[in-house]
């Protein structure tokens, strides 16, 4: 059997942080802490929204979608990140690698789509407050959720199939502690031009398009806010957007930094690119529930009520 035959069990070797392999168990502590915060924080947001009927409104339904997506994104990277840093287990079969790659990129696109939907939600709430509930009904929100899933899953099925058909050597080292499309693609022993162009098309037609539409949504929001006569009304309207602006920046800024490092800083240390990749996948699930808990009055109020109720029951 040929060494490059794709049917043979190709194994990828996941990587930790360059130069810090010896202290992997210590590095696993902050990673474990981040995953714990992400799971507990997003789980608490979901629990509060589910149990409090006053939060069964479009804005909070979209927030629950964001929390579900963050849980999915965390769950996609958690097994291999902890296996590399905590147990120094680096080998991963090609099928498991492609499955992880599919879920990481799918949840990443879903998060981008949900942030766009939340921007539209803020636009409708500010531009058409009296028609807000009638425009964003539960059925329409459900349809939005379904479309975001299809939009994210559909394009990534060909990604997996295109990578699967490529030949690889029996053991291939990767750059991260999880599988990503560009990383797997570059270790293939064949021309990957179609894969590269298709991957670029997905990024531009999803995350790229979403970022443009989010900016346009806020241009329309700002135009509407400036048309209000009272400064108090303007500040009140803008205040409802603060949480969403924060989580949107948390999502796009690390991605922008990673793109700039990879495109324009060819001589940058590998460590900077690797840390940027970790940040853009791990930071949003950790900080999103914190931002909404602090900046959104109703969420903060209901979380406090939840803990008070729980404490009372224990006493």
C-alpha positions, 0 to 999 in steps of 0.5 A, spaced: 500 500 500 502 506 498 504 511 503 500 517 500 494 512 499 488 516 503 484 510 505 490 508 509 489 510 516 492 517 516 494 520 523 495 527 525 499 530 530 496 536 534 501 541 537 501 545 543 504 552 544 511 552 541 517 552 546 512 550 552 511 543 551 514 541 558 509 545 562 503 543 558 499 540 565 500 547 568 498 551 561 491 546 562 489 550 568 487 556 565 484 552 559 480 548 564 478 555 567 476 558 561 472 552 559 469 552 565 467 559 565 464 558 558 460 552 560 457 555 566 456 562 564 452 560 557 448 554 561 446 559 566 444 564 561 440 559 558 437 556 564 435 563 566 432 565 559 428 558 559 425 559 566 423 566 566 417 567 562 419 575 562 425 573 558 421 570 552 422 576 548 426 576 541 432 579 544 433 574 549 431 568 544 437 570 540 441 571 546 439 563 547 441 562 540 448 565 542 449 561 548 447 555 545 452 556 539 458 558 544 457 551 548 457 548 541 464 551 539 467 550 546 465 543 546 468 542 539 475 544 541 475 542 548 476 534 547 483 535 543 485 541 547 485 538 554 488 531 551 494 535 548 495 540 554 493 535 560 495 528 558 500 530 552 495 525 547 497 528 540 494 523 535 488 524 532 485 520 526 483 523 520 476 522 520 475 525 527 480 530 525 475 532 519 469 531 524 472 536 529 474 541 523 466 541 521 463 542 527 468 548 529 467 552 522 460 550 523 459 553 529 463 559 528 459 561 522 453 560 526 455 565 531 457 570 526 449 569 523 446 569 530 450 576 531 447 579 524 440 576 527 441 580 533 443 586 530 437 586 526 433 585 532 436 591 535 434 595 529 427 593 529 426 594 536 429 601 535 426 603 528 419 600 529 418 599 537 410 598 536 411 593 531 417 589 534 413 583 537 409 583 531 415 583 526 419 578 530 414 573 532 417 566 535 415 562 529 420 567 525 425 567 530 425 559 529 426 560 522 432 564 522 435 559 527 434 554 522 436 558 516 443 559 520 444 552 521 443 550 514 447 556 512 453 554 516 452 546 515 451 546 508 457 549 505 462 545 510 460 538 507 464 539 501 469 542 505 470 535 509 469 531 502 474 535 498 479 534 504 477 527 505 479 526 497 486 529 498 492 524 499 496 525 506 502 522 509 501 517 514 503 521 520 502 529 519 503 534 524 499 540 525 500 547 528 494 547 533 491 543 538 485 542 534 483 541 527 482 547 522 481 547 515 487 551 513 491 547 517 489 540 515 489 543 507 496 545 507 499 538 509 496 535 504 500 532 498 497 534 492 494 541 489 489 544 494 488 550 490 480 548 489 480 547 497 483 554 498 478 558 493 472 554 496 474 556 503 475 563 501 469 563 498 465 561 504 469 566 509 467 572 504 460 569 503 458 568 511 463 572 516 465 577 511 458 578 508 455 578 516 460 583 518 458 588 512 451 587 514 452 588 521 455 595 520 449 597 515 445 595 521 448 600 526 448 605 520 441 605 520 440 604 528 445 611 528 440 614 523 434 612 527 437 614 534 439 621 531 432 623 529 430 622 536 429 629 539 430 627 546 438 626 548 435 621 554 431 617 548 437 617 544 442 614 550 436 609 552 436 607 545 443 606 544 444 603 551 440 597 549 445 596 543 451 596 548 452 588 550 451 586 542 456 591 540 461 588 545 460 581 543 460 583 536 467 586 537 469 580 541 468 576 535 471 580 530 477 583 533 481 577 534 479 574 527 481 581 524 488 580 528 489 573 526 488 575 519 492 581 519 498 577 522 497 571 517 497 576 511 501 582 512 506 579 518 509 573 514 515 574 519 511 574 525 513 569 530 508 562 530 507 564 537 503 570 535 499 567 530 497 561 535 495 565 540 491 569 536 487 563 533 486 560 541 483 567 542 478 568 536 475 561 538 476 561 546 475 568 548 467 569 545 464 563 549 468 565 555 466 573 555 459 573 552 455 571 558 459 575 562 458 581 558 450 580 557 450 579 565 453 585 567 451 590 561 444 587 560 439 589 566 434 584 565 439 578 565 443 581 571 436 582 575 434 575 573 440 571 575 440 575 582 433 572 583 435 565 581 441 565 586 437 568 591 431 563 590 436 557 590 440 560 596 433 560 600 431 553 598 438 551 601 436 554 607 
